[in-house]
């Protein structure tokens, strides 16, 4: 079986994902994808005719994000027309899943050169949600619209789920805010010291103007007092009537956990930032590496997917990590760095507590609470972040995982070559 080597990782900076406010809001999501595809091909002097496939993650595949962005972005990037492309959706886990599928194709000997990654423009999705709400339709953030499925597996709003988990686990607002502040501090240091410079490429419009060449979302001036002053975000959302029967997000959780009293602990500061962005990874087989002269930076050791309780939605990263470690024949002690997406502070805090992770080994350059979470792209961003940091610290292995809607989590372990 062939190895699946990671050759390179690139990403855009993340722009604030609010309609009319962020630096990238005038860009087409396909252009963001094409930006990283073109950059990774140019940096590695690829003959794009050699690329077997582009496997792309985009969660909200509607509007300008509809269609097969993997194929269309490859064409937009000027790739040879023989380069195929596919676009997939595992919600927040799409970027990891795109990479895992690429690795599987390479290890099976079916393909030799693949680009994996993802794009999400949250500014576009927010605008679409607002339009749907104005039309009396349920916004995208409001869980499953299938009443029959809700009776089998109640699925609530992710923010309300985060508050529910923190309440069940006895995790305090102070602990969540402490983690959020650390994320801001670590991200600020990483940016100041240029830790993201190798992977980041600017977004330039068709007129040659730079739209964004640095992270737009971080708030390095954030203090503990600032976070403590923020009001919980999901109090009103929890009790918003969803149908004529008076179903609410709180009631959906209490259908499964009737004795749970949900305390509202998450807010804008200890939840992931709403941003626009794209990321790409170049992966190759052993055979292609030998004949092309490309230099591998890492190999994919193992991948795994895990489902968990869809009602709580956010708890699958811990079992996913255990599963991927077992597949790799490794233990937690064999992992030098962890990246767990900071969808909400409770996700990472629970991961740390359940697995006994050293806090100095996880999200060491900050995470989505400070930098933002462009849903379909985040997994690929995190893999690239771990790879860069393993090299900077001269370490060996990293494990990346993240929660995804529906109560899922993909996981991947990479190892430096």
Phi and psi in degrees as a GROMACS rama.xvg file:
@    title "Ramachandran Plot"
@    xaxis  label "Phi"
@    yaxis  label "Psi"
@TYPE xy
-70.2377  153.339  UNK-2
-76.2477  155.847  UNK-3
-110.929  105.817  UNK-4
-93.8422  141.46  UNK-5
-95.4186  120.909  UNK-6
-93.4835  -40.4084  UNK-7
-159.602  162.123  UNK-8
-143.006  129.713  UNK-9
-135.254  157.924  UNK-10
-156.012  161.641  UNK-11
-82.9408  162.1  UNK-12
-65.3815  160.668  UNK-13
-97.7674  126.27  UNK-14
-99.7053  150.375  UNK-15
-55.422  128.517  UNK-16
-98.8544  49.1495  UNK-17
-116.319  133.295  UNK-18
-51.8943  125.437  UNK-19
80.6472  -0.0883287  UNK-20
-116.339  -35.892  UNK-21
-84.8563  160.806  UNK-22
-68.6892  -21.8845  UNK-23
-101.921  2.8093  UNK-24
-65.1016  -21.4728  UNK-25
-86.3188  -7.79766  UNK-26
-82.1636  154.685  UNK-27
-86.4901  138.985  UNK-28
-56.2077  -32.5699  UNK-29
-62.767  -33.8355  UNK-30
-69.1315  -37.8304  UNK-31
-62.088  -43.7506  UNK-32
-62.8492  -44.6384  UNK-33
-62.9678  -33.0782  UNK-34
-59.1452  -47.0313  UNK-35
-77.5037  -31.5134  UNK-36
-64.1423  -46.5684  UNK-37
-63.248  -41.8751  UNK-38
-63.8158  -42.5374  UNK-39
-71.1184  -32.0638  UNK-40
-69.5506  -42.6902  UNK-41
-69.9156  -41.7838  UNK-42
-61.8776  -30.8146  UNK-43
-107.929  11.1544  UNK-44
48.6192  49.6692  UNK-45
-78.6498  142.489  UNK-46
-83.6599  106.25  UNK-47
-62.8149  -18.577  UNK-48
-63.1744  -19.5614  UNK-49
-79.0664  -16.166  UNK-50
-72.786  119.169  UNK-51
-75.802  -34.9254  UNK-52
-162.961  155.751  UNK-53
-118.485  115.343  UNK-54
-106.971  115.839  UNK-55
-124.099  140.031  UNK-56
-104.37  126.021  UNK-57
-145.399  121.244  UNK-58
-79.0731  -55.0359  UNK-59
-89.2126  88.7809  UNK-60
-91.0211  74.8349  UNK-61
-151.36  163.409  UNK-62
60.212  -135.917  UNK-63
-68.8786  -13.9811  UNK-64
-94.1213  5.6219  UNK-65
-78.4568  171.679  UNK-66
80.5197  -174.465  UNK-67
-94.0417  90.3569  UNK-68
-64.2304  -31.6309  UNK-69
-57.0401  -46.799  UNK-70
-72.3423  -46.2261  UNK-71
-67.1143  -37.4933  UNK-72
-68.5523  -34.4442  UNK-73
-62.4667  -41.7471  UNK-74
-65.5355  -42.612  UNK-75
-61.6482  -33.9306  UNK-76
-77.5837  -3.96035  UNK-77
84.5731  18.403  UNK-78
-68.9774  157.952  UNK-79
-53.969  140.375  UNK-80
-65.3804  -13.7916  UNK-81
-78.538  -7.39781  UNK-82
-76.7289  118.049  UNK-83
-83.7795  170.075  UNK-84
-158.129  149.717  UNK-85
-140.614  150  UNK-86
-124.559  135.875  UNK-87
-128.976  166.72  UNK-88
-138.666  108.918  UNK-89
-119.194  44.441  UNK-90
51.4487  -131.175  UNK-91
-62.82  -23.8574  UNK-92
-85.6224  9.42678  UNK-93
-60.7559  -39.8316  UNK-94
-67.2594  -39.4461  UNK-95
-67.0581  -42.8973  UNK-96
-63.4026  -40.1161  UNK-97
-57.9437  -42.159  UNK-98
-68.267  -41.6319  UNK-99
-63.2832  -40.9543  UNK-100
-67.2387  -37.7535  UNK-101
-61.9369  -45.3855  UNK-102
-61.8074  -39.5382  UNK-103
-63.5219  -41.7613  UNK-104
-62.3096  -41.8727  UNK-105
-69.423  -44.0102  UNK-106
-67.1024  -30.4696  UNK-107
-79.2361  -8.31489  UNK-108
80.0651  12.3602  UNK-109
-80.3876  -29.7692  UNK-110
-137.345  169.1  UNK-111
-122.96  -26.9766  UNK-112
-145.574  119.377  UNK-113
-137.085  142.01  UNK-114
-106.454  128.929  UNK-115
-121.029  152.401  UNK-116
169.12  -150.14  UNK-117
-176.119  167.836  UNK-118
-142.011  143.397  UNK-119
-151.366  130.9  UNK-120
-109.589  97.2463  UNK-121
-67.1684  -25.7891  UNK-122
-62.9804  -38.6492  UNK-123
-68.9039  -43.7199  UNK-124
-68.295  -37.7743  UNK-125
-61.7127  -42.6589  UNK-126
-63.1514  -42.713  UNK-127
-63.9879  -39.6352  UNK-128
-63.2241  -40.7315  UNK-129
-63.6077  -39.4852  UNK-130
-65.6676  -40.8529  UNK-131
-66.7305  -40.2261  UNK-132
-62.9448  -40.2759  UNK-133
-64.5761  -28.4937  UNK-134
-87.5554  4.1367  UNK-135
83.6539  12.0229  UNK-136
-97.6074  158.511  UNK-137
-74.0684  126.498  UNK-138
-60.5064  160.658  UNK-139
-59.4655  -29.7126  UNK-140
-76.6369  -3.98763  UNK-141
-97.3661  43.9521  UNK-142
63.8652  -164.193  UNK-143
-75.62  136.921  UNK-144
-91.6119  3.27437  UNK-145
-87.8201  105.087  UNK-146
-61.6298  -36.6887  UNK-147
-63.7274  -42.9438  UNK-148
-67.2759  -37.6524  UNK-149
-62.3691  -29.9965  UNK-150
-70.5382  -34.5342  UNK-151
-78.5905  -46.9406  UNK-152
-137.116  87.7635  UNK-153
-57.3215  130.588  UNK-154
-127.776  121.465  UNK-155
-101.712  -171.16  UNK-156
-76.0516  139.759  UNK-157
-60.2144  -38.6065  UNK-158
-65.2297  -38.4376  UNK-159
-68.0871  -36.59  UNK-160
-61.5025  -42.3151  UNK-161
-60.0574  -44.6601  UNK-162
-64.41  -38.5823  UNK-163
-63.0372  -44.279  UNK-164
-64.6433  -44.8019  UNK-165
-59.967  -38.8823  UNK-166
-66.0058  -42.864  UNK-167
-64.9237  -38.0973  UNK-168
-87.3774  -7.16898  UNK-169
68.2109  30.9994  UNK-170
-89.4614  126.373  UNK-171
-83.0916  160.894  UNK-172
-58.6007  -38.4685  UNK-173
-61.3755  -43.746  UNK-174
-63.9287  -39.3929  UNK-175
-67.4587  -41.8322  UNK-176
-68.9197  -35.8897  UNK-177
-60.1594  -42.0352  UNK-178
-67.0023  -39.1741  UNK-179
-64.4571  -40.9011  UNK-180
-65.3757  -41.5751  UNK-181
-61.3172  -38.8334  UNK-182
-60.28  -45.6071  UNK-183
-62.5975  -42.5034  UNK-184
-66.7114  -42.6044  UNK-185
-68.0793  -40.045  UNK-186
-64.5142  -41.4265  UNK-187
-61.1238  -42.372  UNK-188
-65.9837  -43.1958  UNK-189
-61.3556  -41.9963  UNK-190
-66.4964  -45.7265  UNK-191
-62.3782  -34.2202  UNK-192
-93.1395  2.81548  UNK-193
75.3025  23.6914  UNK-194
-66.8926  -23.1959  UNK-195
-95.7105  -1.84594  UNK-196
-63.3893  -38.5469  UNK-197
-62.1558  -37.9265  UNK-198
-88.5634  -21.5664  UNK-199
-88.3458  131.383  UNK-200
-122.089  143.998  UNK-201
-72.9963  155.371  UNK-202
-99.5455  121.658  UNK-203
-120.8  134.13  UNK-204
-81.9817  -179.619  UNK-205
-66.7752  -19.2002  UNK-206
-90.1014  3.21579  UNK-207
85.7701  7.49783  UNK-208
-87.7184  139.098  UNK-209
-76.3078  118.604  UNK-210
-81.7613  -39.688  UNK-211
-160.811  131.215  UNK-212
-131.068  11.3074  UNK-213
-153.674  161.747  UNK-214
-60.8275  132.636  UNK-215
-102.508  -21.1659  UNK-216
-85.6207  -35.2234  UNK-217
-55.5947  148.936  UNK-218
-124.345  78.4745  UNK-219
-64.4924  -17.8897  UNK-220
-80.0364  -2.28176  UNK-221
-57.7164  136.318  UNK-222
-119.749  167.603  UNK-223
-60.7974  -37.0392  UNK-224
-65.8793  -37.8734  UNK-225
-60.0597  -45.8526  UNK-226
-66.4277  -41.3366  UNK-227
-63.5391  -26.2272  UNK-228
-82.1228  -12.9195  UNK-229
-75.9512  138.874  UNK-230
-82.8901  145.751  UNK-231
-55.3008  142.618  UNK-232
-88.5325  -19.6052  UNK-233
-115.481  19.5895  UNK-234
-66.8884  -54.5314  UNK-235
-69.2791  -37.3739  UNK-236
-59.2168  -38.7639  UNK-237
-61.2513  -31.3024  UNK-238
-111.453  18.4091  UNK-239
-72.1328  123.006  UNK-240
-63.9368  131.499  UNK-241
-104.896  -17.5851  UNK-242
-154.278  -179.047  UNK-243
-69.8447  -19.4722  UNK-244
-83.2891  -3.66256  UNK-245
82.4606  19.961  UNK-246
-61.8716  136.845  UNK-247
-129.85  167.959  UNK-248
-62.8308  -36.8825  UNK-249
-63.7502  -43.7333  UNK-250
-65.5121  -33.7657  UNK-251
-60.9776  -41.5893  UNK-252
-70.1471  -40.7778  UNK-253
-70.7415  -15.9921  UNK-254
-60.1652  -38.4571  UNK-255
-92.3564  -32.5257  UNK-256
-127.966  75.5247  UNK-257
-64.4829  -24.9905  UNK-258
-93.5376  1.21716  UNK-259
-80.2225  123.373  UNK-260
-98.4006  111.654  UNK-261
-82.385  118.76  UNK-262
-92.5906  140.876  UNK-263
-96.9219  111.067  UNK-264
-122.244  -15.3323  UNK-265
-98.2781  146.528  UNK-266
-147.422  -174.117  UNK-267
-61.2915  -27.7111  UNK-268
-81.7023  -27.8417  UNK-269
-113.45  25.0565  UNK-270
-122.979  164.058  UNK-271
-68.6767  146.77  UNK-272
-77.8348  145.585  UNK-273
-88.559  112.676  UNK-274
-141.869  167.981  UNK-275
-108.565  144.394  UNK-276
176.914  170.879  UNK-277
-148.333  156.327  UNK-278
-151.761  152.591  UNK-279
-142.46  146.241  UNK-280
-124.42  137.771  UNK-281
-101.281  121.82  UNK-282
-121.848  144.536  UNK-283
-143.102  155.144  UNK-284
-81.7549  166.306  UNK-285
-58.7699  -42.3246  UNK-286
-60.62  -44.605  UNK-287
-68.7473  -37.4958  UNK-288
-60.3797  -43.0211  UNK-289
-62.7716  -44.4898  UNK-290
-82.8733  -21.2378  UNK-291
-96.5747  -24.8071  UNK-292
83.2016  4.92007  UNK-293
-62.1476  146.855  UNK-294
-104.697  113.087  UNK-295
-66.7294  143.892  UNK-296
-101.336  -29.0465  UNK-297
-158.869  169.246  UNK-298
-126.064  152.764  UNK-299
-83.0411  119.053  UNK-300
-84.5369  -47.3196  UNK-301
-161.737  154.07  UNK-302
-133.567  157.513  UNK-303
-156.055  157.03  UNK-304
-129.632  145.137  UNK-305
-142.682  138.182  UNK-306
-106.209  152.634  UNK-307
-144.884  -168.604  UNK-308
-59.2653  114.452  UNK-309
-69.4446  -20.0248  UNK-310
-71.1452  -41.9287  UNK-311
-84.814  -23.8058  UNK-312
69.7295  -36.3944  UNK-313
-107.074  8.79107  UNK-314
-97.8837  6.40627  UNK-315
-77.7851  -18.8842  UNK-316
-56.8539  -37.8178  UNK-317
-64.7691  -53.9568  UNK-318
-63.5888  -30.4332  UNK-319
-65.3574  -40.2262  UNK-320
-64.3853  -42.9862  UNK-321
-63.0249  -39.4265  UNK-322
-66.9958  -44.8034  UNK-323
-70.05  -33.328  UNK-324
-64.3442  -42.2782  UNK-325
-63.5604  -40.825  UNK-326
-62.3102  -36.8218  UNK-327
-82.3729  -10.2565  UNK-328
69.3918  33.1714  UNK-329
-120.737  167.964  UNK-330
-118.725  171.693  UNK-331
-57.7254  -32.9103  UNK-332
-66.9539  -19.7046  UNK-333
-82.7983  -8.13882  UNK-334
-97.7176  125.499  UNK-335
-85.9566  -36.4487  UNK-336
-139.805  142.565  UNK-337
-118.972  142.303  UNK-338
-124.322  118.056  UNK-339
-123.113  120.053  UNK-340
-58.2943  131.471  UNK-341
-85.0557  60.0335  UNK-342
-56.4068  -46.2553  UNK-343
-144.526  152.531  UNK-344
-57.1398  -34.8821  UNK-345
-63.2498  -29.4276  UNK-346
-61.9937  -47.3825  UNK-347
-74.1406  -40.361  UNK-348
-62.1901  -41.8815  UNK-349
-66.3648  -40.3239  UNK-350
-58.7427  -47.1441  UNK-351
-60.5693  -46.2575  UNK-352
-70.6901  -43.1675  UNK-353
-66.2399  -36.6264  UNK-354
-102.533  -3.74674  UNK-355
66.0362  38.8924  UNK-356
-75.6541  136.502  UNK-357
-65.8894  124.414  UNK-358
-63.4721  -18.822  UNK-359
-80.3659  -1.58209  UNK-360
-111.72  0.853702  UNK-361
-122.984  131.24  UNK-362
48.3287  52.6059  UNK-363
-71.2407  -15.7607  UNK-364
-113.512  29.2046  UNK-365
80.6907  175.355  UNK-366
-147.834  -155.263  UNK-367
-66.6318  -22.6101  UNK-368
-65.0448  -30.7717  UNK-369
-98.4899  -34.3245  UNK-370
-106.818  -19.8793  UNK-371
99.7568  163.465  UNK-372
-133.569  88.0248  UNK-373
-79.6613  96.0985  UNK-374
-39.3937  -61.9837  UNK-375
-67.9087  -19.691  UNK-376
-95.5804  -20.8476  UNK-377
-60.1327  -41.1566  UNK-378
-58.2076  -43.9172  UNK-379
-67.1235  -36.5158  UNK-380
-60.3726  -46.6243  UNK-381
-64.5414  -38.0485  UNK-382
-62.6865  -45.0419  UNK-383
-63.6311  -37.9861  UNK-384
-63.1925  -44.3042  UNK-385
-63.5925  -43.4857  UNK-386
-60.0313  -47.4476  UNK-387
-60.3815  -41.1335  UNK-388
-74.8387  -34.8066  UNK-389
-58.756  -42.5956  UNK-390
-67.4499  -42.4449  UNK-391
-62.7315  -36.5224  UNK-392
-95.3142  -1.83753  UNK-393
56.2179  50.6858  UNK-394
-110.023  178.864  UNK-395
-109.558  -54.0843  UNK-396
-124.844  147.932  UNK-397
-134.062  146.851  UNK-398
-119.394  130.908  UNK-399
-124.707  131.982  UNK-400
-152.057  167.099  UNK-401
-164.842  149.313  UNK-402
-75.2979  154.778  UNK-403
-141.937  152.084  UNK-404
-55.5457  154.916  UNK-405
84.3005  1.14808  UNK-406
78.9319  43.6171  UNK-407
-121.933  166.289  UNK-408
-157.365  124.541  UNK-409
-87.2991  158.67  UNK-410
-145.445  151.332  UNK-411
-147.39  142.436  UNK-412
-115.701  130.307  UNK-413
-118.655  155.544  UNK-414
-137.746  131.211  UNK-415
-61.3582  145.254  UNK-416
